Amino acid sequence: MRQQKSYPLIIIGGGPAGLGAAIAFGKDALLLEQNPYAGKKLIISGLGQCNCTNVLPVKKFLETAGKQKSFLATAIYNFDNTQLISLLQNNGCPVYAREDGKVFPVSMQSVDVRDTLVKIALASGADIAYNQSVTSIEKQNDTFKVKTDKQVFVAHKLLIATGGKSYPTTGSNGYGYELAKRLGHTIILLKPALSAVKIRGFSVFAKCAGVTLNKAKISYVVNGKKKVFEGELLFTHQGLSGPVIINNSHTFEQGGVIRLHLAQQDEIRATLLSKNNQQRMTYNTLKTLGIPESLAKTLLNRVNINIESKPSELNKVKRNELITTVSAVPFTIESLDSFNKAMLTAGGVSLKEVASKTMESKIISGLYFSGEILDYVLPTGGFNIQAAFSTGYLAGQSAKKSV
């Protein structure tokens, strides 16, 4: 290994967080990327279309971060969604916003977003070294000695922006957590996030595969407290997906029970007892509550009611059983997607050990963190790419001011 010159800032990781830092710092920053090219995970995001941000006003944007919104506030306000959109458009990558607020490149090719960010970083004076896998980091007085499998680098400031553990084939294999741990940082329990859920005994719902509930309400007990989530829900061949499931999957556990609330009990009872519905098929009666036919028939089968039955034919016991089931359909979680399939990683470097106004470590001066390696999770919809870029930009900006 040959000794390299000293850099004012070394950035580990070439995703949106690392590229954001390189753009902010500019001249003489060095970005180390273990892959042959930057943004490998960014390229596959949004099924290769890259939902790169969201047009929600910043205040509402931050509300999607839940408890972590106060930590992310400085970074997002410092470089928000409108600035990222302008940055891309002013550098040859036009984007557009869909009705749901999601922003995509006009080309619908994620590689155009990646190429544009790399181009801006290089134009700002930053350098990128590919095929460099970091093996160790040592703090030596006021500098960091960074060893890769090929070379040794020295930096006055260091940013770890290596992403999480999800989709490890992209290089997001969790090695950044080990680097952070060796440097004295606490790693909050890592869990797959933004993932679909496989449900135990789901074969009874096989005919519901593809059914979407646009405004579903589900509940789940977390640490003894019932939490209610609302949003779009999708029935798959093995379980449940859709934003309301994916965005909250990191709160679920194997063996836990998700309850789907299709209607209030009083509303269901009134519908079944209505004189106008007595001679209709029971499943057609349930459809008036907004329940798709295939799901209505499945629920009848689940409580052993003939799908050809009518409300007038239901005895009180069966009617009450149906009301209870429809009001809170239970789904026992068999498993969650692994890190190989989950879109994001929950957990990571403790936010208590990182200064939110600079992204600098509170434990080691000159060390910074940004992006998915930090302990925050945002929902799908472009929020996580924006947060990664914004925290990276703030880290690069802060390091530059410090230098």
N, C-alpha and C positions, 0 to 999 in steps of 0.2 A: 504493500500500500504506500502511496506517495502522499506527502503532506500537501494540502492545498492552501491557497491564500485565505485570509480571514475575510468573512463576509459580514456586513452589518446585520443582516437578517437571513436566516435559513428557514425555509418553510418545508415541512414534511407533509406531503400529500397534495396531489394535483386535481382535487375535486373542486366544486364551486367555492368552498371555504378557502382552500389554498390559493386558487386563482384570484379570489377577491382580495386576499392579502397581498399578493404579488402586484396587482393593479394599484392598490392603495400605496404600497411602499415604493414601488418603481425601481429606479436605478440601483443596481448592485445587489438587489435581493436575489437569492438563489432558491429555487423550488426543486426539491428532490421528489421524484415520482418513481415508484417501483415498477410500473408498467412501461411498455414501449411508447405509450402515448398518455396524455392527460385525460381526466374525466371519463374513465371507462364506465363507471356506474351511472354517471350523468347521461351518457349516450343511450343506455337502456331504459332510462326513466320514462314514464308515461308511454310504455310500449314503443319506445323509440321515437316518441314525438315531443317529449320534454315539456311538461307543464311547469314552466320555469318560475312563475310567481302567480299572484292573485291580486285583482284590482280592489279588494276590500279596503276601505279607509283604514289608516294605520291603527287607529284606536280599536276598531273591530277586529283587525288582523291580529293584534296582540291578545285579544280576548280568547282567541282559539288556542293560545298557549297555556291557558289555565293558570296554575300556580306559578309557572315559570315566566309569566308575562312581565313581571317587574324586572327580572334578570335580563330579558331580551329587549326591553324597551329602548335603552340607549342605542344599541346596535341597529335596531329597526328604524328608529327615528333618524339616526345618523346617515343611513343609506337605505331608503325605503323602496317600496315596489315601483313607484313612479320613476325613481332614479335608475333602477335596474332596467326598466323598460326603455328609458331614454338612452342609456348606455349601449344597449343592444342595437336599437334602431339607428343611432347616430354612427354606428360602426358597421353598418351593412347587414344587419340581421333584423329585418322587420318582424314585428310580432303583432298578434291580435288577441283580444279578449272575447271569450265566449259569453253567452248570457249568464252562465253560472259563475262568472268571475275568473275562471281559469285562463291563464295566459299561455299561448303557444307561439312558436315561430310560424310565420306564414307558410313556410315550406313544409311544416309538420315533420321536420327532420331534426332530431336532437343534436346531431353532429354539427349543425350550423351554429347552435348556441355555444357548444364547446369550442369550436374553431374560432368564433368571434372573441370569446373570453381569453383564449390563448394568444390570439393576435394582439389584443389590447395589452395584455401583460408584457409581452415581448416589446411592443412599441413603447411601453413606459420605461423600459430599461432593465426589467427583470430578466433573469436567465433561468432556463429550465434544464435540468439534467435527468434524463430518463434511464430506466433500468437500474435504479439505485435503491436497493433494499436496505433500510437502516437496521443495523444490528445492535447498536448501543449508543447511549448518550452519556457524557460525563460533564459535570459542571466543574470548571477549573478557574478559580478566582472569578473574573468578570467575563469569562467566555465559556462557550459550550463546544465540546469536542464531539463531533458527530461521525460515527463510523458506519460505513455501508459495506456491502459485500465486495466493493471495488476500490473505494477510496476513503480518505479521512478528510473531513471538512471542519473548519473552525468558524464559529459565529459569535457575535456579541449579543444577538437576540435570537431566540428560537421560537418558532410556532409549530405546534403539533396539530395538524388538521387532517388526520388519517381516516376519518369516517368511523363507522361502527363495525359490527360483525355481520350484518346482513349482506347477502349476495357475495360471499367470500371469493368467488371466482373472479370478481372485478378488482380484487386487491383490498377490498373492505373486509379484511379478515380478523380484525380486532387487535392487531399487533400494537396499535397506538395505545391501547389501554395498558399493556405491559410496560411500555416506555414510560407512561405517566406514573404508573405504580412504582417503578424503580426510582423515579424522581421524587417520591414521597407523597404522591396524591392518592386520595381515597377514590375507589371506583364503586359507585352505587350498582347494586345488583343488575346484571345485564339480562334483558328479555327481548325476544322477537317482538316487533311492533308493526302496526299496519299490516296485519295478516288475516287471512280467512280462518274460519273455525270449523273443525270437523266435529260432527255431532254423533253421539252414541245412538245406535239403533235408528239411524236416519233413513233407512230403506223404506219405512212407511210413508215418507214424504217424497219418494222418488218421482211421482207424477207432478210434483211442484217445482222441479228443477227449471230454472229460468224465470220463475215468478218473481216480480219485483213489487215491493210495497214502498211507494214514494215517501210516505210520511209515517213510517213505523215508529212505535214506541216500545223500547225494551227496558228491562230493569235487571240489575245484577247486584248482589250483596258483596261489598268490599269491606273487609275488616269489621264485619258486623253491621255495616251501614248500607242501606238500600240506595243505589244510585240509579237514576233514570236518564236514558239517552234517547234522542230522537233523530231520525234521518232515514235515508233510503236503505232498504234491506233487500238482499238478493238471496233466493234459494238456489243452492248449487246441487250437484249430484251427491255430495258427501256432507254438506252442512250449510252454514250461513256465511254470507259475505255482504258486500255493499258497504258504503261509508259508515253507517251506524255501527257495524260490526268491526270493520277494519280500523277505524279511528280510535276505538276503545279496547282493542284486543289486548293491549299491554296490561289492562287491568284484570283480564280474565285468567283463570287457572284451570288446569285439567281437573275434571270432576265437579267443577262449578256449574251452576244452573242459570242459564239465560232465560228470562221469561218475556214472551212476546205478548203485548197487550193490544188486542185487536179492537176492543171496545169495552166500555164500562159495563159492569154487571147489570145495572138498572136498565141501561139502554138495550142490552141483549134480551133481558127478560121481557121488556115492553114490546120488543119486536116479535118475539116468539108468541106472545099472548095476544097480539093485536088481532082483532076480528078479521081484518083484511088479509091476514097471512095464514089463517088456519088451514086453508085448502091448497096452499102452494107447497111445492117441494121444500123441505127444510133447508136444503143447500141454497135454493133460490132466495129464501128468506134471509139467510146469512149474507148473501151477496148484496142485499140492500144496505148492509153495514159497511160495504166497501171491501169485503173479503172475496178474493178471486175464487172462481168456481172450483178449480182443482184443490185449492187449500180448504175450502168449505167441505168438500166431499171427504178429504183426508181426515179432517177433524171429526166428522161424523163416524168414520170407520174407527178412529182412535178410541172413541167412547162407546163403540159397539152399537151404533144406531144405523139402521138400514138407510142407505142413501136415497131410497125411494120413499122414505117416510115423510109425513107432513107434521107440522107443529101440533095439530089437533090429536095426533096419535101418540104423542110423547107423554109418558107418565111423569109425575112430579120429580121422581128420583132421577130419571134420565135427563129431564129438562135442566135440572139444577147441575147435573154433572157436565152437561154441554155448556151451560153458562159459565161455570167455573173454568173449564178448559179454554174456551174462546177468550175469556177475559185475561187469562195469563197462561199462554201455551208454554209448557216447560221444555227446555232443550238442555240436556246434560252434555257438557263439553267432553269429548273423547280426547281431542288433542288440538293444539294450535300449530300453525305453520312453523317450521324450524327456521333458523337463521338463513338456511339455503333459499327459502322462498319469501320470507318476510321482507317487506320493503324498507324497514327501518329498525334501529336498535333503541330500545328504551334503557335507561340507566346510563352510566358513564361517569366521567370525571365530575366529582361533587361540585355543584355551583357555589357552595359555601367557601370553596377554596380558590375561586376565580373572581376577580374584580369585574363587575358588570360594565363599568364605565370605560374599561380599557381592554378587557379579555386577558389581562396579565395574571399570572399565578400569584396568590397571596403567600405561597410557600417559598418559591424560588424567583428572585428578581430576574427579569429579562426573559422569562418563560411565558409563553402565551398558548391559549387553546381556542379553537373555534370549530363550529360545525357539529356534526353528529356525534363526535367523541364526547361532547358535553351531555349532562344529564337533563335533557329536555326532549319532549315529543310533541310535534304539531300534527294536525290532521292532514289527510291527502288534499290536494288542490293547489299545489305550488308553494305552500307555506314553508316546507322544510328546505327546499332549495334556496328560497329567499333568505331564510334565517341563517343558513350556512354561509351564503355569500356575504350577508350583512355583518355577521360576527367575524368573518375572515377579514372583511374590509376594515372594520373597527380595529382589529388586532394589528393589521398592517399599518394603519394610520397611527395608532398609538406607539408602535415600535419606532416608526419614523420620527415622531415628535421626541421620543426618548433619546434616540441616537443623536 
